Amino acid sequence: MIGIAMEKLDRITSDPEILSGQPCIRHMRLSVKRVLEAMTVTPNWPELMEEYPGLEEEDIRQSLVWAAHNLDDHVIHLGAA
């Protein structure tokens, strides 16, 4: 993940007054988690932005970068297939 740690995620904010401090998109009441969950249902970015007015492509991109960066230190045991 070269470069991700150094990348500025200026659209991801955390404020104790908004959604109890969850990482959000630009101080909106739209969490990064919600954006990622919505992408599982609506992976088409233009449709996703229609569903969430105010959401922009760079918000989605930074949400994905934030999620990838936060998986670095976590081991998720998926079990046998």
VEXZALUM-484394 format. One line per 4 residues: number of its first residue (from 1); for each residue y, z, x of N, C-alpha, C, CB. Coordinates in steps of 0.05 Angstrom, whole numbers, always signed. Glycine has a CB too. Example, Ala and Ser with C-alpha at 12.3 -4.5 7.8 and 13.67 -1.06 7.14 Angstrom:
residues 2
1) -114,+156,+264,-90,+156,+246,-66,+156,+264,-89,+181,+226  -45,+142,+257,-21,+143,+273,+1,+157,+258,-12,+114,+282
This chain:
residues 81
1) -24,+0,+16,+0,+0,+0,+25,+0,+17,+0,+24,-19  +26,-17,+36,+49,-19,+54,+73,-26,+38,+44,-39,+76  +95,-12,+42,+120,-17,+29,+125,-2,+3,+122,-46,+24  +104,+6,-10,+109,+20,-36,+122,+47,-31,+82,+24,-51
5) +113,+62,-11,+125,+88,-7,+155,+86,+0,+110,+103,+16  +162,+64,+13,+190,+61,+21,+207,+48,-1,+191,+43,+46  +195,+37,-21,+210,+23,-42,+225,+43,-60,+191,+6,-59  +249,+36,-66,+265,+53,-83,+259,+47,-112,+296,+49,-77
9) +250,+67,-127,+244,+64,-155,+268,+75,-171,+217,+78,-163  +289,+60,-171,+314,+70,-183,+315,+69,-214,+337,+53,-173  +295,+57,-226,+293,+56,-255,+275,+77,-267,+284,+29,-264  +261,+91,-249,+244,+113,-258,+259,+139,-254,+216,+113,-242
13) +263,+153,-276,+279,+178,-275,+263,+201,-286,+306,+175,-290  +271,+225,-279,+259,+249,-289,+281,+269,-295,+237,+261,-270  +283,+278,-320,+304,+297,-328,+291,+317,-346,+328,+282,-342  +293,+343,-340,+280,+364,-356,+289,+363,-386,+286,+391,-345
17) +313,+351,-391,+323,+349,-418,+311,+326,-434,+353,+347,-417  +298,+307,-420,+287,+284,-433,+256,+284,-430,+299,+257,-421  +242,+285,-452,+213,+285,-452,+201,+306,-433,+202,+258,-446  +213,+329,-431,+204,+351,-415,+201,+344,-385,+177,+361,-425
21) +217,+325,-376,+217,+318,-348,+196,+297,-340,+212,+342,-332  +182,+285,-360,+163,+264,-353,+178,+241,-341,+148,+255,-379  +166,+226,-323,+179,+202,-312,+185,+183,-334,+161,+189,-290  +210,+174,-335,+219,+156,-357,+233,+132,-346,+239,+171,-375
25) +238,+113,-363,+252,+89,-356,+282,+94,-361,+243,+65,-374  +297,+93,-339,+327,+95,-339,+338,+116,-359,+338,+69,-346  +328,+140,-358,+337,+162,-375,+334,+157,-405,+367,+167,-369  +318,+137,-412,+312,+132,-440,+290,+150,-449,+305,+102,-445
29) +285,+152,-474,+263,+168,-484,+238,+151,-485,+269,+180,-512  +233,+136,-464,+210,+119,-460,+197,+126,-434,+218,+88,-462  +174,+138,-435,+161,+147,-411,+146,+124,-397,+141,+169,-417  +143,+128,-371,+128,+108,-355,+99,+107,-366,+127,+116,-325
33) +88,+130,-373,+61,+130,-385,+60,+113,-410,+53,+159,-391  +80,+115,-427,+80,+99,-452,+81,+69,-446,+104,+107,-470  +97,+62,-426,+99,+34,-418,+71,+24,-409,+120,+29,-396  +58,+40,-392,+32,+32,-382,+11,+30,-404,+22,+52,-360
37) +12,+50,-422,-7,+49,-445,-2,+25,-462,-4,+75,-462  +24,+18,-467,+31,-5,-484,+21,-31,-471,+61,-6,-488  +21,-32,-444,+12,-56,-430,-18,-61,-434,+18,-53,-400  -33,-40,-441,-62,-45,-446,-66,-59,-473,-77,-18,-446
41) -47,-56,-491,-48,-70,-517,-32,-96,-517,-37,-51,-539  -10,-96,-503,+8,-119,-502,+14,-126,-473,+34,-114,-518  -4,-139,-459,+0,-145,-431,+21,-167,-426,-26,-154,-419  +29,-181,-447,+50,-202,-445,+77,-188,-443,+48,-221,-469
45) +90,-191,-420,+115,-176,-415,+137,-183,-436,+126,-182,-388  +142,-209,-443,+162,-215,-463,+157,-201,-490,+165,-245,-467  +131,-201,-498,+124,-187,-523,+129,-157,-521,+95,-193,-531  +122,-146,-498,+126,-117,-494,+156,-110,-495,+115,-109,-466
49) +173,-128,-484,+202,-123,-485,+213,-126,-513,+216,-142,-465  +200,-143,-529,+208,-145,-557,+201,-119,-572,+195,-169,-571  +178,-108,-566,+168,-83,-579,+185,-59,-571,+139,-78,-571  +196,-59,-547,+212,-37,-537,+240,-48,-529,+199,-23,-513
53) +259,-50,-548,+285,-60,-541,+298,-43,-518,+304,-59,-566  +310,-57,-500,+322,-43,-477,+304,-44,-452,+328,-15,-484  +278,-48,-456,+260,-49,-434,+263,-76,-420,+230,-46,-443  +264,-76,-394,+268,-100,-378,+245,-105,-359,+295,-99,-363
57) +242,-130,-349,+221,-136,-331,+220,-117,-307,+224,-165,-321  +242,-111,-295,+242,-93,-272,+233,-65,-279,+271,-92,-260  +237,-56,-304,+227,-30,-313,+196,-31,-312,+237,-24,-341  +185,-53,-322,+155,-55,-323,+144,-56,-295,+147,-80,-339
61) +157,-73,-278,+148,-75,-250,+148,-48,-236,+165,-95,-235  +170,-33,-239,+172,-8,-226,+152,+13,-238,+200,+3,-228  +146,+10,-263,+126,+28,-275,+99,+23,-262,+124,+23,-306  +92,-2,-258,+67,-8,-245,+66,+1,-216,+62,-39,-246
65) +88,-2,-202,+90,+8,-174,+87,+38,-174,+117,-1,-161  +101,+52,-192,+100,+81,-193,+71,+90,-198,+118,+92,-216  +57,+77,-217,+29,+84,-223,+11,+79,-199,+19,+68,-247  +14,+57,-186,-2,+51,-162,+3,+71,-140,+4,+22,-152
69) +27,+78,-136,+34,+97,-115,+22,+125,-121,+65,+99,-112  +22,+132,-146,+13,+158,-154,-18,+160,-155,+24,+166,-181  -31,+138,-153,-61,+138,-152,-70,+142,-123,-72,+113,-163  -53,+139,-103,-61,+141,-75,-76,+167,-69,-36,+139,-58
73) -67,+189,-79,-78,+215,-71,-98,+226,-91,-56,+234,-67  -106,+210,-110,-125,+220,-131,-151,+206,-130,-112,+218,-158  -172,+220,-131,-199,+208,-133,-208,+211,-162,-220,+222,-114  -214,+189,-174,-223,+189,-202,-253,+182,-202,-207,+168,-219
77) -270,+201,-210,-298,+197,-211,-306,+184,-237,-314,+223,-207  -315,+159,-236,-321,+144,-260,-350,+147,-268,-315,+115,-255  -368,+157,-251,-396,+159,-259,-411,+133,-255,-398,+169,-287  -436,+135,-260,-453,+111,-257,-449,+91,-279,-483,+119,-255
81) -450,+66,-273,-446,+45,-293,-472,+40,-308,-437,+19,-280
